[in-house]
Amino acid sequence: MKNIIIYFFGFILILPFLNACKSETVEDAKHLSLENDFKTITRNSALESYKIKVPKYMEPTEILNPEAGFQFLNLYKEEYIIIIDESKQDFKQVISAYNEFRDEKLILNQYSNFQTQFLKQKMTILSQSKLKKSKINNLNARQLELLAKLDKIDENISYFITYLEGKEKLYFVMAWTLESKQPIFKEKYRMIIESFELN
C-alpha cells in the first residue's frame, strides 16, 4: 500500500505570497463556470482511468506529495489539490495482514477511516466534520473537512477530503488552503470534486 507521507506541509512554509490584485469573494467563486473557467485533466493507468476538472489558473506540479499522480496548485491563491490512487487489492492485502479486513462491501469505509487516522497523526486537528456519505457520478464517496494547525505556520489550514471507490481502485482526494480562504475555495472544491468521473 502506498505510504501517504505528507511532504506538502513543509512546502506551505514558503507562503503566503501576494494575492492577485483584486480580492476574490465567495460570490466570485459561486459564479465560476465549469465550461469556461475550468480545464479537464485526464489520468490513465492500466487498471482504471479518471478525469477531473480544475480551475484554469491551477498548474501541475510534483512537489506536493511523491505518492500523488495528480498534483495541482496556485501559489498566489494558495490553493492546492492532490489525488492518490491505489488498487483495492493492494489495500485489502495490507489490511488483511493486520486481520482488519472485514467485508468487501465496506471497503470504502475501511479505507476512509484508515487514511483519516493516518492524517490525524501528522497534524494537530482543531475541528473535523462528520464523515459524510455521498455519490459522485455514480461512485460511492465519503467526504469530510478538517481544520488543522501545522508547526511554524501562523494561520490554520483548511482541508477538503474525499474518498472515492472506483471499480478497481480507491481514490484519496485532498485539497487545502489557508483558513481565511476556506469559504472561497470550498465553492471551487465542490465543483472540482463533482466533476470527478471514471473514463
Residue pairs with C-beta under 8 A, 6 or more apart in sequence:
1 86
1 90
1 91
1 93
1 94
2 67
2 84
2 86
2 90
3 67
4 65
4 67
4 84
4 115
4 118
4 119
4 172
5 65
5 66
5 67
6 65
6 119
6 122
6 123
7 63
7 64
7 65
7 66
8 63
8 64
8 65
8 80
8 82
8 176
9 122
9 123
9 150
9 151
11 63
11 64
12 150
12 153
12 157
13 152
13 153
14 75
15 75
15 78
15 153
15 178
16 78
16 155
16 178
17 75
17 76
17 78
18 76
19 76
19 77
20 76
20 77
24 77
24 184
25 184
26 183
26 184
26 187
28 184
29 184
29 185
29 187
29 188
30 187
32 38
32 55
32 187
32 188
32 191
34 53
34 191
34 195
37 55
37 56
38 53
38 54
38 55
38 56
38 191
38 192
38 195
39 53
39 54
39 55
39 56
40 51
40 52
40 53
40 195
41 51
41 52
41 53
41 54
41 70
41 72
42 49
42 50
42 51
42 199
43 49
43 50
43 51
43 69
43 70
43 83
43 85
44 199
45 69
45 85
47 87
47 168
47 169
48 85
48 166
48 167
48 168
48 169
48 198
49 198
49 199
50 85
50 166
50 171
50 196
50 197
50 198
50 199
51 195
51 196
51 197
51 199
52 70
52 83
52 192
52 193
52 195
52 196
52 197
53 191
53 192
53 195
54 72
54 81
54 192
55 74
55 79
55 188
55 192
57 74
57 77
58 72
58 73
58 74
58 79
58 81
59 72
59 73
59 74
60 71
60 72
61 71
61 72
61 73
62 71
63 71
64 71
64 73
64 80
64 82
65 71
65 82
65 84
67 84
68 82
68 83
68 84
69 83
69 84
69 85
70 81
70 82
70 83
71 81
71 82
72 80
72 81
72 82
73 79
73 80
73 81
77 177
77 181
77 185
78 177
78 178
78 181
79 175
79 177
79 181
79 185
79 188
80 175
80 176
80 177
81 173
81 174
81 175
81 176
81 189
81 192
82 173
82 174
82 175
83 171
83 172
83 173
84 171
84 172
85 166
85 169
85 170
85 171
85 172
86 169
86 170
87 168
87 169
87 170
88 107
88 165
88 168
88 169
88 170
89 168
91 107
91 110
91 111
91 170
92 101
92 107
95 101
95 110
95 114
100 110
101 110
102 110
107 165
107 170
108 140
108 141
108 142
108 163
108 164
108 165
108 170
109 142
111 163
111 165
111 170
111 172
112 131
112 142
112 163
113 131
115 163
115 172
116 131
116 144
116 161
119 146
119 161
123 146
123 148
123 149
123 150
123 157
124 148
124 149
124 150
125 146
125 147
125 148
126 147
126 148
126 149
126 156
127 146
127 147
128 144
128 145
128 146
128 147
129 144
129 145
129 146
130 144
131 142
131 143
131 144
132 142
132 143
132 144
133 140
133 141
133 142
134 141
134 142
134 143
135 141
136 162
136 164
136 193
136 194
136 196
136 197
137 194
137 196
137 197
137 198
139 164
139 165
139 166
139 196
139 197
139 198
140 164
140 165
141 162
141 163
141 164
141 165
142 162
142 163
143 160
143 161
143 162
143 163
143 193
144 161
145 158
145 159
145 160
145 161
145 186
146 158
146 159
146 161
147 156
147 157
147 158
147 159
147 179
147 182
148 156
148 157
148 159
149 156
149 157
150 157
155 178
155 179
155 180
156 178
156 179
157 176
157 177
157 178
157 179
158 176
158 177
158 178
158 179
158 181
158 182
158 185
158 186
159 174
159 175
159 176
160 174
160 175
160 176
160 185
160 186
160 189
160 193
161 172
161 173
161 174
162 171
162 173
162 174
162 193
162 196
163 170
163 171
163 172
163 173
164 170
164 171
164 173
164 196
165 171
166 198
167 198
171 196
173 193
173 196
175 185
175 189
175 192
177 184
177 185
